[in-house]
Amino acid sequence: MFDYTPPPTLLADRVILVTGAGFGIGRAAALSFAAYGATVILLGRTISKLEAVYDEIEQAGYQKPAIYPMNLEGANPSDYENLANTLKTEFKRLDGLLHNAAILGTLTPLEHYDIKLWYQVLQINLNAPFLLTKALIPLMKNASDASIIFTSDDVGLLGKAYWGAYAVSKFATSGMMQILADELETNTALRVNSINPGKVRTSMRTTAYPAIDPKTLPLPETIMPLYLYLMGPDSHLINGQTLKANDENIINN
Ligand SMILES: NC(=O)c1ccc[n+]([C@@H]2O[C@H](COP(=O)([O-])OP(=O)(O)OC[C@H]3O[C@@H](n4cnc5c(N)ncnc54)[C@H](OP(=O)(O)O)[C@@H]3O)[C@@H](O)[C@H]2O)c1
């Protein structure tokens, strides 16, 4: 597990947007960023899940979050511009952006991959992070220390049979992260990196590996040290990197 002990006010006064914040790793990240002082914008497609996270944050007494419902599959460029304008009006700047939302698609040979599903996976996992990043970069340039985090996966680093559109989207996301990091390296206070979560107990993992007992996998909360490190100021010199949050199978009941 990535080893980092953040100070309690690590993310104080920071405004951070998390995609797919209603469930799984995104939910844990939103709660964790809020616990360390951030105002979190909860973006996702299922309002009831976002509301549950909102309530958890409010009940814990953290900074009041905001909910921004958005289905990344159907959103068009003007929806992203509306989001950027809303954030500009409300917050003036954006200090952090976690691209977490993704779908698995299906595990099948490319020869038999459903074409509609292929487009759907690439729209949510690749085109949406591009459109969101493009719309929000100007706002992030207003921050004095800003961090964009993409989410990668082992199957997006080395080609493996049957992982199809999901793996292709993760390969492309890694490339996009490196391109952006290089473009923004000079004359901005904006860094861009990827987190490879490793094996984590979520619904996506269970769908991908139905034969593996989820109880043998670490909970999303346990991988948060790396998310906090890359979102906070201690990582200000890290740019263009892919870091792995967890290498082990640890039981965390
Ligand atoms: N779990 C692992 O072991 C593992 C390993 C490597 C990489 N990852 C990566 O980690 C990230 C989080 O995965 P997870 O395991 O937490 O998955 P998950 O439990 O399936 O959660 C995915 C999240 O993305 C949201 N989402 C999906 N489609 C969306 C759309 N069209 N618009 C808006 N939001 C959408 C989901 O919202 P709804 O709940 O409303 O559907 C959900 O909140 C992903 O990028 C995944 O590729 C996970």
The ligand as a Gaussian input file, in Angstrom:
#p B3LYP/6-31G(d) Opt

LIG

0 1
 N      -11.887000      -1.762000      -8.571000
 C      -10.734000      -2.107000      -9.081000
 O      -10.142000      -3.130000      -8.699000
 C      -10.072000      -1.216000     -10.121000
 C       -8.827000      -1.630000     -10.641000
 C       -8.199000      -0.826000     -11.590000
 C       -8.790000       0.356000     -12.009000
 N      -10.008000       0.720000     -11.498000
 C      -10.583000       1.995000     -11.956000
 O      -11.023000       2.748000     -10.825000
 C      -12.119000       3.585000     -11.206000
 C      -13.283000       3.373000     -10.266000
 O      -13.707000       2.029000     -10.402000
 P      -14.617000       1.254000      -9.325000
 O      -14.014000      -0.064000      -9.152000
 O      -14.871000       2.122000      -8.161000
 O      -15.936000       1.087000     -10.220000
 P      -17.493000       1.123000      -9.849000
 O      -17.716000       0.653000      -8.451000
 O      -18.168000       0.434000     -10.966000
 O      -17.819000       2.708000      -9.898000
 C      -17.779000       3.398000     -11.114000
 C      -18.348000       4.780000     -10.911000
 O      -18.411000       5.422000     -12.210000
 C      -19.716000       5.956000     -12.371000
 N      -20.129000       6.003000     -13.776000
 C      -20.185000       4.968000     -14.653000
 N      -20.700000       5.380000     -15.815000
 C      -20.976000       6.704000     -15.694000
 C      -21.545000       7.679000     -16.538000
 N      -21.978000       7.376000     -17.771000
 N      -21.668000       8.949000     -16.079000
 C      -21.273000       9.254000     -14.824000
 N      -20.743000       8.376000     -13.973000
 C      -20.606000       7.104000     -14.380000
 C      -20.608000       5.010000     -11.584000
 O      -21.844000       5.638000     -11.314000
 P      -23.143000       4.745000     -10.987000
 O      -22.855000       4.051000      -9.683000
 O      -24.209000       5.752000     -10.874000
 O      -23.291000       3.792000     -12.111000
 C      -19.763000       4.757000     -10.343000
 O      -19.927000       5.797000      -9.414000
 C      -12.419000       3.255000     -12.664000
 O      -11.783000       4.193000     -13.509000
 C      -11.804000       1.885000     -12.859000
 O      -11.451000       1.651000     -14.192000
 C      -10.671000      -0.041000     -10.577000

